[in-house]
C-alpha cells in the first residue's frame, strides 16, 4: 500500500475512535436521564403513597433492569468497541457514513478502499493514490453528529434539577424511600408530618450498662407524647422541651431494636447492639528469685495491690480473663510489658493492667505496685582486743550481716597481703581472727582491715570494709605501765585476802569458844558453821583467782620483757608457792564436810573447825606478798638496766650524728634528757623500795647524777653552737651510762650472792637445831619406852617433851622469817613443821593422860619429821653451795630468757635418785637383820633404835617424799595423757614404800616394789619423749598458727552475742525500713 493510501487509513481510524467517544457520551446522557427520572418517580411515589411491598419489589426490579440495560447498551458496548477496534466500525462502514455526509465524496472513498485491496494491479493502485489525494483535505470528523448530544442534554439537566429541588426540600424522600424499596418485606406506615431525628451518635453499649435515648421531632405538627417501642413493650418518653424527648434504658443485657411511636405515626426501626465487657477475674504473679537468693526459688503469689520482691527477680503475670483479646502491663513511665513473658525487675514498678476487649476500647485496672528490695552492700563490724599477756598478739572479733548471704571474708594488710578467714553463718554471723605480729608473715604490716563480700550475681559482688586497725609492737613504756597495773592488782588482792583470812580466823576462834561453853551443838551452830564454811570457800576461790592472775603476770613478763635466768627461777618458784594456796585437797575436804554437816556433833564440829582455819593460808599469803615484792624489785631493777642500755645506745648514735645541725642535735638531746629523767625517777623509787626490803646491794650511788649533769651540759653546748664541746659531753655521758649499766648488773649479782650467803648460814643453823631436836626427841622416846607412868622420872620426861615443843617454835620462827626471803624454801617444810607441832602437842597430852603407846607414836612421828626436815635442808644447802660456786666464777649470768624453765629434776635424774634410794634400802635391811638375827623380838639399846639408824631412815623417808612430790607435779602436767595414767600407779607404790620405811618394815616385798617403780619410771620417760616428738611435729606443721582466744575474751564475746540474739529474738516483724535501722544500730562501727 502506498504512503498516500496509509494516510487515508489513518484518517479513518481517527474517525472511528471519535465516533465511539461520541456514542459513549450520548449513552451516558441518555442513561443518566432515564435512571434519574425513574429513581425520582419511584422515590416520590413511595414517599407520598407508601406503596405495598409487591409494588416496591416490582419498582426495585424495574430500576435494576433499567440500570443493567442502560449500562450495557450505552456504556459497556461503546467502550468495548472503542478499545477493541476490530469489533467496531469497518473501513467500508465508516466510508459509507462519511460519503453520506459529504456529497462531493459520495462513493469515492468506498471505491478507493475497494481498489486498494488489489496490490498487483498497478493501475488500481494509481487510482487509489489519486483518490486519496483528492480526499485528503476532507475533514472526516465532521461526519459525526455531535449536535444531537446537545439536543438531549436538557432532558438530563431537567431530571437533575428536579432531584436537587426535592432533596433540598426533604432529604428523607430519597433516603427513606430507598430504604423502603430495599426492605420491601417491611411494612412502613404512612409518612408523619414531622421528622424523627435521633440524637445518639451510636447505639453500641457495654453489657449491663444504661442507655439514654434522645430524639428530636422536627415538623409543623409536634405530638405532645411519644413512646419508645421494642419487643418487650412500650415506654413513654419524657419530654424535656418542645420537640425533645428522652428515655433511660437500664441494665441492658441483650441486643434489641426499637421504634418511636406517637399513636398514629411511627418512625423507622433502630438497632441497639450490646457488646460483652472485658473482665479480669483474678491474676497471680509467677516469680523466680535470682540464683543467689534461696537457690533461685520459684513461687506463686496471688495478685495483690503491692508485692515485695528481691532485685533481679523474673516476674510474669498469670491472668484469668473473660471477653478479652489480650492484655498489657502499662508502667508509670509509659513502658509496655508483655505480662505472659518473664520480665527481670530492677526498680520499683507502679503499673496498670490494660485489658484489651474484642470489640470495645481498653479496660484499665489500675494502682498496682511492685516494690523491689535492693541488694544492699554487706555490713561488717570488728572489735580488736590486745592480749593482756603477750602484747604482740591481737584478737579480732567480728560480726557480719547481709540481706542474702556473703561469699567470703578476708583480712587485708597494708603490705598487699590478704588472708581468708573462716566464719560461722551465712546471712549473719561471727568470726574470730588472731595474729602475732612477731610472725614473719606480718613483719612489714602496720595496719589491718577486714573485707566482706556478698554473693550478689545481679549487680556483681559488693564488698565492705571494717575500720582500719593499727597493729604495732608494744613500746617499753606501755609494757611497764601494764606490768605495774598487774603487779599492783596482785599486791592489793594478796593484802585483801590476808585481811579476810585474819577476820575469818577471829570468827572461828570466837565460835570455838562459844561452842566449848555448850554441852552439845544445835541447828543454829550448824548453820553458823556452814556460813563459816562458805566464807572459807570464798577465800579459797579468791586464792585461785590470785593464782591465775599471777600466772598471767608471769606469762606477760616472759612474753614482753627479757628476764635473766635467776629471775626466771625465782618466778617459777613463786608460781609453785601460789599453787600451794590454791589447794585441790582442801576442796575435797570442804565437800566431805558439807555432806557430813547434818550428822556432826559438838566434838566433830570442833575437830573440823581446825581444818577450816585459814591460819596456814594467811602465813602463805604473807610469805607470797613479801617474795612477790622482792621479785618485783629485782625485775624492775633488771628492766631499768635494759632501759639504760637503750638510752645509752641512743646517746651513742646521737654523738656519732654529724649530719644534723646543732639546733637539731640539741632538740634530740633534750628529748633524750627527758627519757633519762624518767629513768632516774624510776630508779630512785626502785632503790628506795629495795632499801625497805633489806636489799641494800641494789644501789647505784651518785653515778646517775653525774650522767644527768653531762647530758644537760651537752644540750646547752649544742644550743650555744659549741658542737665540739657538746659532742664531748655526749661521749662522756654515754661512757658513764655504760659504767652505771655494769654497776647495776653487778648489784643484781651481789644482791643474789649476799642473800644466798645469808640464807645458807640461816639454814645451817636451822639444820643443826633440827638434828639436836631429833636427838633430844629420840632420848624422850627411849626413856618413855622403859619408864612406867608411876615412875617419878616420868614427869620430867614430859617436861623435856614440852621443852622440845617450845624450842621447835624458835626453829619455826626462823624458817618463817627465812621463807619470806628465800624462794627456794619448799612449802613441804611448813607442812612438816605443822606435823611436828601437832605430834609434839599430842604426845604431851597423851603422856599426861598416861597413854604412853599413843604418845610414843606421836613422838616417833615428830622425830621422823625432824629427820626429814634436816635431810631436805641438807640437800638445799648442797644445791645452794654449788650455785654459790658457779656465781663466783660468773657462770650464772646467762641472760637467755626461758633458760630457767624446767627447774624440776628430769626423769633421768629421778631414776638415779630412785636407784640410790634402793641401794640404801638394801643396806638398811641388812643392818636391821644383823641387829635382830633370826627375826627375834626385842632389841638391845643402841641397835635398831640408834640415832645413826634413825638418821638414815629419816633421810630415806625425806628422799622418797621428795620424789613422790615431784612425780605428783609431773602427773598434774601430764594429766589426760598416757604418761599421766602411768604416774598414778607410781604414786600409790611410793606411798606404800614410805609407810614401810616409817614403820621400819623393809622386806623383800618393799624392795620388789622399789624395782617396779624404777621400771615404771622408764616407761613414763618413753611416753613423755614420744609425746614431745608428736608436739614438735605438730608445731612444725605450720608457721602461722592462730593464737588461742583467751577465756576472758571468749566469755565477753559470748555475752555480747547473747545480748544481740536476745535483742533480735524479741523483735516484732518490722517493715524493712525499721529492720534496717535496728541492724544498723547493732552493727554500727561507731558503737
HUFEN-V713787 format. One line per field, one symbol per residue. phi: phi as a letter, one per 20 degrees, with the letter a starting at -180 (. if undefined). psi: psi as a letter, one per 20 degrees, with the letter a starting at -180 (. if undefined). burial: I if it has 24 or more other ideal C-beta (glycine too) atoms within 12 Angstrom, else O. Layout:
BEGIN
phi = ???
psi = ???
burial = ???
END
This chain:
BEGIN
phi = .ffffffffffffffffffffffffffffffffffffffffffffffedlfffffffffffgfffffffffffecffgffffecgfeefefffffffffffdffelefffffffffeefeefffffffffffffefffegfffeeffgfffefgfffffffffffffffbgfgffffgffffefeefcffffebdecfeffbddcfgneeceeccddcrfddfebbcdccfeqccfeeefbfndcbbeddlfdcfacbcebdocdcefeddddedfefcdfabbddccfgfedllmgdbdcffcfbcccffnfeccddddcclceabbedefemeecffedfceddcgcdbdeddeffcdffddddmdbdeeefffffdbccddcegfedfedcdcdcccbbfcoddacbeddfenfccfcfbdocebrcbcbcbdfffffdgdedcbcddcdedfefdnfdcccffededcffefffffffffffffffgfffffffffffffffffffffffffeefbecffffffffffffffffffffffffffffffffffffedcddfffffffffffgffffffeeffffffffffffegfefdfffffffffffgegffffffffffffffffffffffffffffffffffffffffefdeffgffffffffffffffffffffffffffffffeldffebdmdfffffgfffffffffffenefffffffffffffffffffffffffffffffffffffffffffffffffffffffffffffffdedfefgfgfffffffffgffffffffffffffffddffffffffffffffgfffffffffffemdffffffffffffgfgfgffffffffffffffffffffemedefeffnfefmfffffffffffffffffffffffffffffcfmmffnbefnegefgffffffffffffffffffffffffffefndffffffffffffffffgffffeldecfffffffffffffffffgffffffffffffffefbeddffffffffffffffffffffffffeffeffgffffffffffdffef
psi = prhghghghhhhhhggghghghhgghhgggggggggggggggghghghimqrhghhgghgggggggggghgggiggghhghginhhjbprhggghggghhhohigdjgggghhghiinhiohhhhhhghghhhhihipnhhiipnhhhhhhihhgghgghggggggghgnhiggghgghhhgmiippprrpqjrppophphqkpqqpirqpoppqppoahopqiqqqppaihapppqpogaoipqqpppqmphrqrqrrppjhgqqrrqqppppqqppqogrrrpopoqqhiokllpprppqorhpqpqqpjqpprpopoqpkpgrqqoorijkpppoiiqpppphrqoprqooporgirrqpporlqpoppoqoqqqqpppqppppigoijpppppqqqpqhjqrgrpqppqijiqqpqpqrprfhqarqqqqqoiiqhhjgjphqqrppppakoigiqpqqqqrrpppnqqqrhggggghghggghgggghggghgghggghgggggghgghhhiqgrqahhghghhhghghghhgghghhggggghhgggghgghhiroprhghgghgghhghhhhhhmohhhggghgggghighiqaghhghghhhhipjggggghggghgghghghggggggghhghghgggghhgghhhioihqrhgghhghhgghhhghggghghgggghghhhhjkmhimqibjhhhhggghghhgggghhijmhghghghggghgghhhghghghghggghgggghhgggggghghggghggghgghhhhgghghhiqrhiphighhhhhghhhgghhhhggghghghhhihohiopihghghhhggggggghggggghjkmgghghghgggggghgggghgghghghgghhghhgghhjkijkpjppiiiqkiqqrhghhgghhgghgghhgghggghhhimqjkqqqrqpidhjqhgghggggggggggggghgghhghghhjpirghhhhhghggghhhghgggggjlloahhghghhhhggghhgggggggghhggghgghhihphnqpqppqghhggghgggggggghgghjqrmqrhghghgghhghjphi.
burial = OOOIIOOIIOIIIOIIIIIIIIIIIIIIIIIIIIIIIIIIIIIIIIIOOIIOOOOIOOIIOOIOOIIOOIOOOIIOOIOOIIOOOOOIIOIOOIIIIIIOOIOOIOOIIIIIIOIIOOOOOOOOOOIIIOIIOOIOOIOIIOIIOOOOOOOIOOOIOOIOOIIOOIOOOOOIIIOIIIOIIOOIOOOIOOIIOIIIOIOOOOIOIIIOOOIOIIIIIOOOOIIOOIIIIIOOOOOOIOOOOOIOIIIOIOOIOOOIOIIIIIOOIIIIIIOIOIIIIIIIOOIOIIIIIIOIIOOOOOOOOOIOOOIIIIIIIIIIIOIOIOIIOOIIIIIOOOOOIOIOOOIOIOOOIOIIIIIIIOOIOIIOIOOIOIOIIIIIIIIIIIIIIIIIIIIIIIIIIIIIIIIIIIIIIIIIIOOOOOIOIOIOOOIIIIIIIIIIIOIOOIOOIOIIIIIIIIIIOIOOOIIIIIOOIOIOOIOIOOIIOIIIOIIOIIIOIIIOIIOIIOOIIOIIOOIIOOIOOOOOIOOOIIOIIIOIIOIIIOIIOIIIIIIIIIIIIIIIIIIIIIIIIIIIIIIIIIIIIIIIIIIOOIOOOIOOIOOOIOOIOOOOIIOIIOIIIIIIIIIIIIIIIIIIIIIIIIIIIIIIIIIIIIIIOIIOOIIOIOOOOIOOIIOIIOOIIOIIOOIIOIIIOIIOIIOOIOIOIIIIOOIIOOIIOIIIIIIOIIOOOOIOOIIOIIIIIIOIIIOIIOIIIIIIIOIIIOIIOIIIOIIIOIIOIIIOIIIIIIIIIIIIOOIOOOOOOOOOIIOIIOOIIOIIOOIIOIIIIIIIIIIIIIIIIIIIIIIIIOIIIIIIOIIOOOOIOOIIOIIIIIIIIIIIIIIIIIIIIOIIOOIIOOIOOOOIOOOOOIOIOOIIOOIOOIIOIIOOIIOIIOOIIOOIOOIOOOOOOOOOOOOIIOIOIIIIIIIIIIIIIIIIIIIIIIIOOIOOOOIIOIIIOIIOIIIIIIOIIIOIOIOOOIIOIIOIIIOIIOOIIOIIOOOOOOOOOOOOOOOOOOIOIIOOIOOOIOOOIOOIOOOOOOOOOOOOOOOOOOIOOIIOOOO
END
